[in-house]
């Protein structure tokens, strides 16, 4: 096992830890996840993971994100906000496009790319929520999500799209939450 493998496993463990306080906050009704967002994040994560496996690589960060996002989606069915907005439908369409392009062209990088794009678009409702009511997001979880993303980036084993894009996109999704939850409220 090399350093990249150790960091990959560590990033997976850390992201799973991040889901624990987030799940607890949902059950205590301190945060209310959007069902559509978490369905899209879970679906996108599984598409990205499948594409990575097809490319002969795997990330502990992405594998653990699949489990965590799927769990949060199931919690959102009971405790979350209902409804589908246009952006939710766009994200589902992007996930569908990812699968169709991957199957048609036989190129899993297309599946990874469109899966990651759907994850980026699906982050928007969380950003809006954190902008309007930062107290409705579990700040501890988002700090831990950011730590897992940083470790995931450090764990990149090869300079290929399948190895680089997923942890970098996870990082790009997580970092704005630090601003929205910690810096912006201090500026008010």
C-alpha positions as MATLAB code, in Angstrom:
seq = 'XXXXXXXXXXXXXXXXXXXXXXXXXXXXXXXXXXXXXXXXXXXXXXXXXXXXXXXXXXXXXXXXXXXXXXXXXXXXXXXXXXXXXXXXXXXXXXXXXXXXXXXXXXXXXXXXXXXXXXXXXXXXXXXXXXXXXXXXXXXXXXXXXXXXXXXXXXXXXXXXXXXXXXXXXXXXXXXXXXXXXXXXXXXX';
ca = [
       0.000    0.000    0.000;
       1.464    3.362   -1.027;
       0.784    6.841    0.377;
      -1.896    7.545   -2.238;
      -3.816    4.418   -1.202;
      -3.578    5.317    2.489;
      -4.829    8.857    1.805;
      -7.650    7.494   -0.360;
      -8.850    5.222    2.444;
      -8.445    8.059    4.959;
     -10.515   10.455    2.803;
     -13.258    7.800    2.644;
     -13.251    7.349    6.406;
     -13.308   11.108    7.006;
     -16.239   11.715    4.643;
     -18.191    8.927    6.354;
     -17.501   10.637    9.682;
     -18.862   13.889    8.179;
     -22.149   12.205    7.347;
     -22.719   11.217   11.009;
     -23.382   14.713   12.457;
     -25.223   15.637    9.275;
     -27.541   12.648    9.669;
     -28.010   13.450   13.349;
     -28.888   17.074   12.478;
     -31.494   15.797   10.011;
     -33.088   13.472   12.548;
     -33.139   16.261   15.164;
     -34.711   18.496   12.496;
     -31.871   21.014   12.729;
     -31.406   20.788    8.973;
     -33.830   19.824    6.258;
     -32.236   18.243    3.189;
     -33.898   18.560   -0.214;
     -34.939   15.117   -1.426;
     -34.139   15.957   -5.025;
     -30.655   17.261   -4.196;
     -29.672   14.167   -2.278;
     -31.164   11.836   -4.891;
     -29.082   13.635   -7.515;
     -25.945   13.591   -5.362;
     -26.348    9.885   -4.637;
     -27.058    9.053   -8.295;
     -24.174   11.213   -9.530;
     -21.794    9.677   -6.991;
     -22.712    6.152   -8.110;
     -22.272    7.102  -11.785;
     -18.856    8.609  -11.067;
     -17.809    5.565   -9.029;
     -18.923    3.191  -11.794;
     -16.976    5.229  -14.340;
     -13.878    5.204  -12.154;
     -14.098    1.446  -11.682;
     -14.495    1.038  -15.440;
     -11.304    3.102  -15.876;
      -9.488    0.835  -13.416;
      -9.309    3.315  -10.551;
     -11.223    3.955   -7.378;
     -11.303    6.709   -4.789;
     -12.116    6.090   -1.162;
     -13.665    9.544   -1.138;
     -16.106    8.743   -3.947;
     -16.897    5.218   -2.726;
     -17.725    6.483    0.759;
     -19.654    9.454   -0.682;
     -21.911    6.949   -2.472;
     -22.807    5.298    0.826;
     -23.203    8.569    2.710;
     -25.237   10.387    0.049;
     -27.505    7.366   -0.377;
     -28.086    7.234    3.391;
     -28.865   10.970    3.521;
     -31.252   10.554    0.595;
     -33.164    7.883    2.514;
     -33.246   10.153    5.587;
     -34.534   12.972    3.383;
     -37.501   10.828    2.374;
     -38.729   11.068    5.939;
     -37.285   14.364    7.155;
     -36.506   16.388    4.043;
     -38.080   19.025    1.839;
     -40.235   17.776   -1.006;
     -40.556   19.153   -4.480;
     -38.709   19.328   -7.747;
     -37.356   22.561   -9.121;
     -36.172   23.110  -12.669;
     -32.514   22.734  -11.601;
     -33.377   19.362  -10.028;
     -34.821   18.198  -13.335;
     -31.725   19.485  -15.161;
     -29.496   17.477  -12.816;
     -31.489   14.306  -13.358;
     -31.298   14.938  -17.112;
     -27.508   15.371  -16.838;
     -27.287   12.048  -15.013;
     -29.342   10.436  -17.768;
     -27.113   12.021  -20.422;
     -24.074   10.690  -18.560;
     -25.368    7.140  -18.757;
     -26.526    7.400  -22.383;
     -23.257    8.935  -23.611;
     -21.220    6.434  -21.676;
     -23.186    3.523  -23.132;
     -23.260    4.972  -26.664;
     -19.584    5.935  -26.922;
     -18.278    3.299  -24.540;
     -16.254    6.017  -22.804;
     -16.644    6.106  -19.052;
     -14.929    9.511  -18.818;
     -18.108   10.966  -20.341;
     -20.133    9.327  -17.580;
     -17.730   10.684  -14.984;
     -17.833   14.188  -16.488;
     -21.612   14.436  -16.721;
     -22.045   12.780  -13.313;
     -19.726   15.396  -11.800;
     -21.527   18.178  -13.650;
     -24.818   17.043  -12.131;
     -23.180   17.096   -8.667;
     -22.026   20.672   -9.211;
     -25.460   21.847  -10.351;
     -27.182   19.971   -7.510;
     -25.033   21.852   -4.974;
     -26.865   25.077   -5.812;
     -29.844   24.534   -3.427;
     -27.421   23.896   -0.566;
     -25.563   27.113   -1.401;
     -28.847   29.029   -1.475;
     -29.882   27.523    1.852;
     -26.527   28.402    3.428;
     -26.700   31.929    1.984;
     -30.203   32.581    3.323;
     -30.039   30.676    6.605;
     -26.530   29.418    7.439;
     -27.809   28.172   10.787;
     -29.883   25.566    8.905;
     -26.753   23.764    7.722;
     -24.604   21.600    9.975;
     -21.326   23.545    9.939;
     -19.327   20.754   11.625;
     -20.252   18.355    8.852;
     -19.192   20.792    6.152;
     -15.811   21.346    7.821;
     -15.281   17.591    7.870;
     -16.510   17.270    4.240;
     -13.861   19.857    3.296;
     -11.138   17.958    5.150;
     -12.111   14.748    3.352;
     -12.014   16.574    0.009;
      -8.544   17.955    0.694;
      -7.305   14.499    1.637;
      -9.001   13.125   -1.498;
      -7.129   15.631   -3.674;
      -3.854   14.702   -1.954;
      -4.667   11.035   -2.654;
      -4.814   11.449   -6.462;
      -2.768    8.488   -7.702;
      -2.345    9.286  -11.409;
      -2.687   12.259  -13.711;
      -5.744   10.941  -15.533;
      -9.190   12.496  -15.812;
     -10.777    9.611  -13.885;
      -8.316   10.062  -11.008;
      -8.194   13.876  -10.885;
     -11.708   15.123  -11.672;
     -13.783   13.464   -8.903;
     -11.811   14.635   -5.854;
     -11.228   18.084   -7.375;
     -14.961   18.529   -8.056;
     -15.828   17.346   -4.537;
     -13.382   19.986   -3.244;
     -14.935   22.662   -5.479;
     -18.394   21.771   -4.172;
     -17.349   21.800   -0.504;
     -15.186   24.944   -0.282;
     -17.944   27.537   -0.948;
     -19.810   26.177    2.080;
     -16.955   27.293    4.343;
     -17.401   30.836    3.096;
     -21.195   30.690    3.346;
     -21.251   29.166    6.827;
     -18.328   30.939    8.508;
     -17.035   34.008    6.689;
     -20.224   35.531    5.264;
     -22.107   35.460    8.610;
     -19.213   37.345   10.270;
     -19.451   40.059    7.600;
     -23.143   40.696    8.318;
];
